[in-house]
Amino acid sequence: MPGAYARDGHPDQRHGGAEGNERLTAITGAVLLVLLAAEGITILRLGQLLTLHFFIGMLLIGPVALKAGSVTYRFYRYYTGNGPYRRKGPPAPLLRLLGPCVMLLTAGVFGSGIMLALVGPSGRQPWLFLHKASFILWFGAMFIHVLAYLPRLPRLLYAEARGVDRPQDDRRGYYGGRPVTRAAQVLGGRGVRLSLLIASLVAGLAIALLTVHLAGAWESPARFFEG
């Protein structure tokens, strides 16, 4: 029955379903790896790249929020019994425990960084301590997280670039009683994923452009390491 099949989570297939969610997480993660690497370089030469450090940090807010949303959505669909997400299964036990820690530490790093930008050097405590402490813990958690998921990334990116979708979420090829072509599934899902990624980058860019002037208050980059 079409109605019963729809209750198994089928409406998500318009946007790629569980497979599309995994690919959205993957392509967003790939963008984040590049931006985080650039941010890491600015930390090594903060005296010369302070403004760029601020700018990239604010730019990251958009894609970080998108990846958090994608992961949270998968968590929600899995634990509410959605068929395709249940079939895909949960992450390994260690990664299931690590995931919430990564999200909380990411919120700590970016939240404390935003507060440092807003309050300036004069109000840096306790935000400076929280920023440094959360970053150290976040780096360790992210190192494990990246090592665990990096081997899967090339396959997912390659499949996304080629537009190859596995029809595991729609073995009968129907949506709402109407046939759904493979091309419609692939192009529809890819379009939504690309739009979300671009929108997150545009939002991050807007935030960065509106706040980059705040870096001027930190006229001495050494203040990041004081206190």
Backbone hydrogen bonds in HBPLUS format (Angstrom, degrees):
<---DONOR---> <-ACCEPTOR-->    atom                        ^
c    i                          cat <-CA-CA->   ^        H-A-AA   ^      H-
h    n   atom  resd res      DA  || num        DHA   H-A  angle D-A-AA Bond
n    s   type  num  typ     dist DA aas  dist angle  dist       angle   num
A0005-TYR N   A0001-MET O   3.03 MM   4  6.24 155.2  2.09 150.5 158.2     1
A0006-ALA N   A0002-PRO O   2.92 MM   4  6.13 147.4  2.02 146.9 155.3     2
A0007-ARG N   A0003-GLY O   3.24 MM   4  6.57 143.3  2.38 141.4 150.2     3
A0008-ASP N   A0005-TYR O   3.02 MM   3  5.26 149.6  2.11 103.0 112.6     4
A0009-GLY N   A0006-ALA O   3.14 MM   3  5.75 140.4  2.30 120.1 120.7     5
A0012-ASP N   A0009-GLY O   3.25 MM   3  6.11 154.7  2.32 125.0 130.2     6
A0013-GLN N   A0010-HIS O   2.79 MM   3  5.55 163.8  1.82 130.4 135.5     7
A0014-ARG N   A0011-PRO O   3.30 MM   3  6.12 162.4  2.33 120.6 123.3     8
A0015-HIS N   A0012-ASP O   2.83 MM   3  5.58 154.4  1.90 122.9 130.1     9
A0017-GLY N   A0012-ASP O   2.95 MM   5  4.57 144.8  2.08 128.1 117.4    10
A0016-GLY N   A0013-GLN O   3.08 MM   3  4.73 171.3  2.09 102.7 104.5    11
A0020-GLY N   A0016-GLY O   2.71 MM   4  3.86 154.1  1.78 116.6 115.3    12
A0021-ASN N   A0017-GLY O   2.93 MM   4  6.21 151.4  2.01 148.6 157.0    13
A0022-GLU N   A0018-ALA O   3.04 MM   4  6.28 154.6  2.11 143.8 149.9    14
A0023-ARG N   A0019-GLU O   3.03 MM   4  6.33 153.0  2.11 145.3 152.7    15
A0024-LEU N   A0020-GLY O   2.84 MM   4  6.06 154.0  1.91 148.4 155.7    16
A0025-THR N   A0021-ASN O   3.01 MM   4  6.22 161.5  2.05 147.6 152.3    17
A0026-ALA N   A0022-GLU O   2.96 MM   4  6.18 147.0  2.07 138.3 148.0    18
A0027-ILE N   A0023-ARG O   2.85 MM   4  6.08 170.7  1.86 159.5 159.5    19
A0028-THR N   A0024-LEU O   3.02 MM   4  6.02 157.8  2.07 145.5 152.3    20
A0029-GLY N   A0025-THR O   2.87 MM   4  5.90 148.7  1.97 136.6 146.2    21
A0030-ALA N   A0026-ALA O   2.88 MM   4  6.17 147.4  1.99 146.7 155.3    22
A0031-VAL N   A0027-ILE O   3.16 MM   4  6.41 158.0  2.21 142.5 147.1    23
A0032-LEU N   A0028-THR O   2.95 MM   4  6.19 155.5  2.01 147.0 154.4    24
A0033-LEU N   A0029-GLY O   2.90 MM   4  6.15 148.1  2.00 145.6 153.7    25
A0034-VAL N   A0030-ALA O   3.30 MM   4  6.63 155.5  2.37 145.5 150.2    26
A0035-LEU N   A0031-VAL O   3.05 MM   4  6.35 167.4  2.07 153.5 156.7    27
A0036-LEU N   A0032-LEU O   2.74 MM   4  5.76 162.0  1.77 153.3 158.8    28
A0037-ALA N   A0033-LEU O   2.99 MM   4  6.02 147.0  2.10 137.0 145.6    29
A0038-ALA N   A0034-VAL O   3.08 MM   4  6.39 154.6  2.15 145.1 151.6    30
A0039-GLU N   A0035-LEU O   2.89 MM   4  6.18 151.5  1.97 144.4 153.0    31
A0040-GLY N   A0036-LEU O   2.83 MM   4  6.04 146.4  1.94 141.6 150.7    32
A0041-ILE N   A0037-ALA O   3.10 MM   4  6.43 145.9  2.22 143.2 151.4    33
A0042-THR N   A0038-ALA O   3.24 MM   4  6.62 150.2  2.33 143.3 150.5    34
A0043-ILE N   A0039-GLU O   3.21 MM   4  6.58 141.3  2.37 141.6 151.5    35
A0043-ILE N   A0040-GLY O   3.18 MM   3  5.16 125.7  2.50  92.7 106.4    36
A0044-LEU N   A0040-GLY O   3.32 MM   4  6.67 147.4  2.43 143.1 150.6    37
A0045-ARG N   A0042-THR O   3.23 MM   3  5.20 133.7  2.46  93.0 105.1    38
A0048-GLN N   A0045-ARG O   3.09 MM   3  5.78 144.4  2.22 116.6 124.7    39
A0049-LEU N   A0045-ARG O   2.95 MM   4  5.97 142.3  2.09 148.4 159.6    40
A0053-HIS N   A0049-LEU O   2.86 MM   4  6.06 148.2  1.96 148.5 158.2    41
A0054-PHE N   A0050-LEU O   3.03 MM   4  6.41 156.8  2.09 152.6 157.5    42
A0055-PHE N   A0051-THR O   2.92 MM   4  6.17 164.2  1.95 150.2 154.9    43
A0056-ILE N   A0052-LEU O   2.86 MM   4  6.02 176.5  1.87 157.4 157.6    44
A0057-GLY N   A0053-HIS O   3.04 MM   4  6.01 156.6  2.09 142.1 149.5    45
A0058-MET N   A0054-PHE O   3.02 MM   4  6.27 156.9  2.08 152.6 157.6    46
A0059-LEU N   A0055-PHE O   2.91 MM   4  6.14 155.8  1.97 148.3 156.1    47
A0060-LEU N   A0056-ILE O   2.93 MM   4  6.08 146.1  2.04 149.0 156.4    48
A0061-ILE N   A0058-MET O   3.13 MM   3  5.48 150.8  2.22 106.7 115.0    49
A0064-VAL N   A0060-LEU O   2.94 MM   4  5.92 159.0  1.98 161.2 168.2    50
A0065-ALA N   A0061-ILE O   3.00 MM   4  6.04 156.9  2.06 143.7 149.6    51
A0066-LEU N   A0062-GLY O   3.07 MM   4  6.40 151.8  2.15 147.7 156.2    52
A0067-LYS N   A0063-PRO O   2.94 MM   4  6.14 164.9  1.96 150.8 153.8    53
A0068-ALA N   A0064-VAL O   2.96 MM   4  6.16 161.8  2.00 149.8 155.3    54
A0069-GLY N   A0065-ALA O   2.92 MM   4  6.06 152.8  1.99 142.6 150.4    55
A0070-SER N   A0066-LEU O   2.88 MM   4  6.13 155.9  1.93 151.2 157.6    56
A0071-VAL N   A0067-LYS O   2.96 MM   4  6.16 165.6  1.98 153.6 156.6    57
A0072-THR N   A0068-ALA O   2.91 MM   4  5.99 160.7  1.95 146.5 152.6    58
A0073-TYR N   A0069-GLY O   2.90 MM   4  6.00 151.3  1.98 143.5 151.3    59
A0074-ARG N   A0070-SER O   3.09 MM   4  6.36 156.6  2.14 144.4 150.2    60
A0075-PHE N   A0071-VAL O   2.98 MM   4  6.27 160.6  2.02 149.6 155.0    61
A0076-TYR N   A0072-THR O   2.88 MM   4  6.13 158.7  1.93 148.6 154.2    62
A0077-ARG N   A0073-TYR O   2.87 MM   4  6.10 169.0  1.88 156.6 158.9    63
A0078-TYR N   A0074-ARG O   2.93 MM   4  6.02 159.0  1.97 151.4 157.2    64
A0079-TYR N   A0075-PHE O   3.07 MM   4  6.21 170.7  2.08 151.8 154.2    65
A0080-THR N   A0076-TYR O   3.00 MM   4  6.05 121.7  2.36 140.9 154.8    66
A0082-ASN N   A0077-ARG O   2.97 MM   5  5.35 158.6  2.02 172.1 166.0    67
A0081-GLY N   A0078-TYR O   3.17 MM   3  5.45 158.3  2.22 109.3 112.3    68
A0086-ARG N   A0082-ASN O   2.86 MM   4  5.98 149.0  1.96 154.3 164.6    69
A0087-ARG N   A0083-GLY O   2.88 MM   4  6.14 155.6  1.94 157.0 164.3    70
A0088-LYS N   A0084-PRO O   3.04 MM   4  6.24 149.0  2.14 140.4 148.3    71
A0089-GLY N   A0085-TYR O   3.18 MM   4  6.38 138.0  2.37 134.0 144.3    72
A0089-GLY N   A0086-ARG O   3.16 MM   3  5.05 126.6  2.46  91.8 105.8    73
A0095-LEU N   A0092-ALA O   2.95 MM   3  5.31 114.8  2.39 108.9 124.9    74
A0096-ARG N   A0092-ALA O   2.88 MM   4  6.14 144.9  2.00 155.6 166.7    75
A0097-LEU N   A0093-PRO O   3.11 MM   4  6.41 148.7  2.21 147.1 154.3    76
A0098-LEU N   A0094-LEU O   2.87 MM   4  6.08 149.9  1.96 143.2 152.9    77
A0099-GLY N   A0095-LEU O   2.87 MM   4  5.77 149.6  1.96 141.2 147.2    78
A0101-CYS N   A0098-LEU O   3.03 MM   3  5.18 114.9  2.47 101.7 118.2    79
A0102-VAL N   A0098-LEU O   2.89 MM   4  6.18 156.5  1.95 160.8 168.3    80
A0103-MET N   A0099-GLY O   3.06 MM   4  6.38 160.1  2.10 155.0 160.4    81
A0104-LEU N   A0100-PRO O   2.93 MM   4  6.12 161.7  1.96 149.3 154.0    82
A0105-LEU N   A0101-CYS O   2.86 MM   4  5.98 164.6  1.89 152.5 157.2    83
A0106-THR N   A0102-VAL O   2.85 MM   4  5.92 151.2  1.93 143.6 152.1    84
A0107-ALA N   A0103-MET O   2.98 MM   4  6.19 156.9  2.04 143.5 149.6    85
A0108-GLY N   A0104-LEU O   2.92 MM   4  6.21 145.3  2.05 139.6 149.9    86
A0109-VAL N   A0105-LEU O   2.85 MM   4  6.14 158.4  1.90 152.4 156.6    87
A0110-PHE N   A0106-THR O   3.00 MM   4  6.17 178.5  2.00 157.6 158.1    88
A0111-GLY N   A0107-ALA O   2.77 MM   4  5.54 150.4  1.86 137.7 147.8    89
A0112-SER N   A0108-GLY O   3.00 MM   4  5.84 162.6  2.03 138.5 143.9    90
A0113-GLY N   A0109-VAL O   3.01 MM   4  6.06 147.7  2.11 137.2 146.9    91
A0114-ILE N   A0110-PHE O   2.89 MM   4  6.04 155.8  1.94 146.1 151.8    92
A0115-MET N   A0111-GLY O   3.04 MM   4  6.28 156.8  2.09 143.8 150.4    93
A0116-LEU N   A0112-SER O   2.93 MM   4  6.16 151.3  2.01 144.0 151.5    94
A0117-ALA N   A0113-GLY O   3.05 MM   4  6.33 152.0  2.13 143.9 151.2    95
A0118-LEU N   A0114-ILE O   2.99 MM   4  6.28 149.0  2.09 146.3 155.0    96
A0119-VAL N   A0115-MET O   2.86 MM   4  6.00 168.4  1.87 159.2 161.3    97
A0120-GLY N   A0116-LEU O   3.02 MM   4  5.64 146.6  2.14 136.2 144.1    98
A0123-GLY N   A0120-GLY O   3.20 MM   3  5.82 146.0  2.32 115.0 123.0    99
A0124-ARG N   A0121-PRO O   3.36 MM   3  5.07 156.8  2.42 112.4 108.1   100
A0128-LEU N   A0124-ARG O   2.58 MM   4  5.34 151.2  1.66 156.2 163.0   101
A0130-LEU N   A0126-PRO O   3.02 MM   4  6.29 167.0  2.04 158.1 162.0   102
A0131-HIS N   A0127-TRP O   2.81 MM   4  5.89 151.3  1.89 143.9 152.3   103
A0132-LYS N   A0128-LEU O   3.02 MM   4  6.25 166.6  2.04 153.1 155.4   104
A0133-ALA N   A0129-PHE O   2.88 MM   4  6.00 169.3  1.89 156.3 159.9   105
A0134-SER N   A0130-LEU O   2.90 MM   4  5.77 164.1  1.92 142.7 148.1   106
A0135-PHE N   A0131-HIS O   3.02 MM   4  6.00 145.9  2.14 136.6 146.3   107
A0136-ILE N   A0132-LYS O   3.09 MM   4  6.34 157.5  2.15 148.3 152.9   108
A0137-LEU N   A0133-ALA O   3.20 MM   4  6.49 169.1  2.21 153.4 155.7   109
A0138-TRP N   A0134-SER O   2.77 MM   4  5.79 155.8  1.82 143.9 152.2   110
A0139-PHE N   A0135-PHE O   2.83 MM   4  5.92 157.2  1.88 149.0 154.1   111
A0140-GLY N   A0136-ILE O   3.34 MM   4  6.60 159.2  2.39 144.6 148.7   112
A0141-ALA N   A0137-LEU O   3.08 MM   4  6.37 164.9  2.11 152.6 156.6   113
A0142-MET N   A0138-TRP O   2.77 MM   4  5.88 163.2  1.80 156.1 161.2   114
A0143-PHE N   A0139-PHE O   2.94 MM   4  6.01 145.3  2.07 141.1 150.0   115
A0144-ILE N   A0140-GLY O   3.39 MM   4  6.71 158.5  2.44 146.5 149.6   116
A0145-HIS N   A0141-ALA O   2.99 MM   4  6.22 162.2  2.03 147.5 153.3   117
A0146-VAL N   A0142-MET O   2.80 MM   4  5.89 167.8  1.82 154.5 156.3   118
A0147-LEU N   A0143-PHE O   3.09 MM   4  6.20 163.1  2.12 143.5 148.6   119
A0148-ALA N   A0144-ILE O   3.01 MM   4  6.19 148.5  2.12 147.5 155.7   120
A0149-TYR N   A0145-HIS O   3.14 MM   4  6.37 153.9  2.21 148.0 154.3   121
A0150-LEU N   A0146-VAL O   2.79 MM   4  5.48 147.6  1.89 155.0 160.6   122
A0152-ARG N   A0149-TYR O   3.08 MM   3  5.65 140.6  2.24 116.2 126.2   123
A0153-LEU N   A0150-LEU O   3.08 MM   3  5.19 140.3  2.25 104.3 115.6   124
A0156-LEU N   A0152-ARG O   3.22 MM   4  6.47 165.6  2.24 158.3 162.5   125
A0157-LEU N   A0153-LEU O   2.90 MM   4  6.05 166.7  1.91 163.2 167.0   126
A0158-TYR N   A0154-PRO O   2.84 MM   4  5.91 156.8  1.90 148.0 154.9   127
A0159-ALA N   A0155-ARG O   2.95 MM   4  6.11 163.0  1.98 148.1 152.7   128
A0160-GLU N   A0156-LEU O   2.93 MM   4  6.07 153.5  2.00 143.1 150.8   129
A0161-ALA N   A0157-LEU O   2.88 MM   4  6.03 155.9  1.94 145.1 151.7   130
A0162-ARG N   A0158-TYR O   3.01 MM   4  6.21 150.9  2.09 146.5 154.0   131
A0163-GLY N   A0159-ALA O   2.91 MM   4  5.93 122.7  2.24 134.4 149.2   132
A0164-VAL N   A0159-ALA O   2.97 MM   5  5.18 157.9  2.02 151.0 153.5   133
A0170-ASP N   A0167-PRO O   3.14 MM   3  5.37 153.9  2.21 106.0 113.9   134
A0173-GLY N   A0170-ASP O   3.33 MM   3  5.37 142.8  2.48  98.0 107.8   135
A0180-VAL N   A0173-GLY O   2.79 MM   7  5.36 160.9  1.83 141.7 141.2   136
A0175-TYR N   A0178-ARG O   2.76 MM   3  5.28 161.1  1.80 152.2 157.4   137
A0178-ARG N   A0175-TYR O   3.08 MM   3  5.28 164.0  2.11 109.8 114.0   138
A0185-GLN N   A0181-THR O   3.16 MM   4  6.50 155.1  2.22 147.9 154.1   139
A0186-VAL N   A0182-ARG O   2.96 MM   4  6.22 165.6  1.98 155.2 158.8   140
A0187-LEU N   A0183-ALA O   2.86 MM   4  5.91 170.9  1.87 157.8 159.0   141
A0188-GLY N   A0184-ALA O   2.95 MM   4  5.62 152.7  2.02 134.2 143.1   142
A0189-GLY N   A0185-GLN O   3.05 MM   4  6.01 163.4  2.08 140.8 146.0   143
A0190-ARG N   A0186-VAL O   2.95 MM   4  6.07 167.0  1.97 153.1 157.4   144
A0191-GLY N   A0187-LEU O   2.89 MM   4  5.90 155.7  1.95 143.2 150.3   145
A0192-VAL N   A0188-GLY O   3.17 MM   4  6.39 159.0  2.22 147.6 152.0   146
A0193-ARG N   A0189-GLY O   3.03 MM   4  6.24 166.3  2.05 152.7 156.8   147
A0194-LEU N   A0190-ARG O   2.88 MM   4  6.01 168.7  1.89 154.7 157.7   148
A0195-SER N   A0191-GLY O   2.97 MM   4  6.02 156.4  2.03 142.1 149.2   149
A0196-LEU N   A0192-VAL O   2.94 MM   4  6.14 159.3  1.98 150.9 156.0   150
A0197-LEU N   A0193-ARG O   3.00 MM   4  6.25 159.9  2.04 149.4 154.9   151
A0198-ILE N   A0194-LEU O   2.94 MM   4  6.12 168.1  1.95 153.3 156.4   152
A0199-ALA N   A0195-SER O   2.87 MM   4  5.97 160.0  1.91 147.0 153.3   153
A0200-SER N   A0196-LEU O   2.95 MM   4  6.13 151.8  2.03 144.7 151.9   154
A0201-LEU N   A0197-LEU O   3.08 MM   4  6.38 153.5  2.15 147.5 154.3   155
A0202-VAL N   A0198-ILE O   2.87 MM   4  6.12 157.4  1.92 153.0 159.7   156
A0203-ALA N   A0199-ALA O   2.90 MM   4  6.05 159.2  1.94 146.4 152.2   157
A0204-GLY N   A0200-SER O   2.94 MM   4  6.12 158.6  1.99 141.9 148.1   158
A0205-LEU N   A0201-LEU O   2.83 MM   4  5.98 154.1  1.89 144.3 151.9   159
A0206-ALA N   A0202-VAL O   2.91 MM   4  6.14 155.8  1.97 147.8 154.0   160
A0207-ILE N   A0203-ALA O   3.03 MM   4  6.31 159.8  2.07 149.7 154.8   161
A0208-ALA N   A0204-GLY O   2.89 MM   4  6.12 159.1  1.94 148.4 154.5   162
A0209-LEU N   A0205-LEU O   2.90 MM   4  6.11 163.0  1.93 153.1 157.0   163
A0210-LEU N   A0206-ALA O   3.03 MM   4  6.16 150.5  2.12 144.8 152.7   164
A0211-THR N   A0207-ILE O   3.07 MM   4  6.16 130.4  2.32 142.6 154.6   165
A0211-THR N   A0208-ALA O   3.30 MM   3  5.30 138.1  2.49  95.3 106.4   166
A0212-VAL N   A0208-ALA O   2.93 MM   4  5.63 131.5  2.17 151.3 158.0   167
A0214-LEU N   A0211-THR O   2.89 MM   3  5.66 159.5  1.93 124.1 130.3   168
A0215-ALA N   A0212-VAL O   3.13 MM   3  5.80 162.1  2.16 116.4 121.4   169
A0216-GLY N   A0213-HIS O   3.11 MM   3  5.78 158.3  2.16 116.0 121.7   170
A0217-ALA N   A0214-LEU O   3.24 MM   3  5.87 153.5  2.31 113.9 119.5   171
A0218-TRP N   A0215-ALA O   3.05 MM   3  5.57 147.8  2.16 112.2 120.9   172
A0223-ARG N   A0220-SER O   2.94 MM   3  5.86 169.2  1.95 130.1 133.6   173
A0224-PHE N   A0221-PRO O   3.07 MM   3  5.96 169.4  2.08 126.3 128.8   174
A0225-PHE N   A0222-ALA O   2.89 MM   3  5.54 152.6  1.97 117.9 125.6   175
A0226-GLU N   A0223-ARG O   3.34 MM   3  4.97 164.2  2.37  95.8 100.4   176
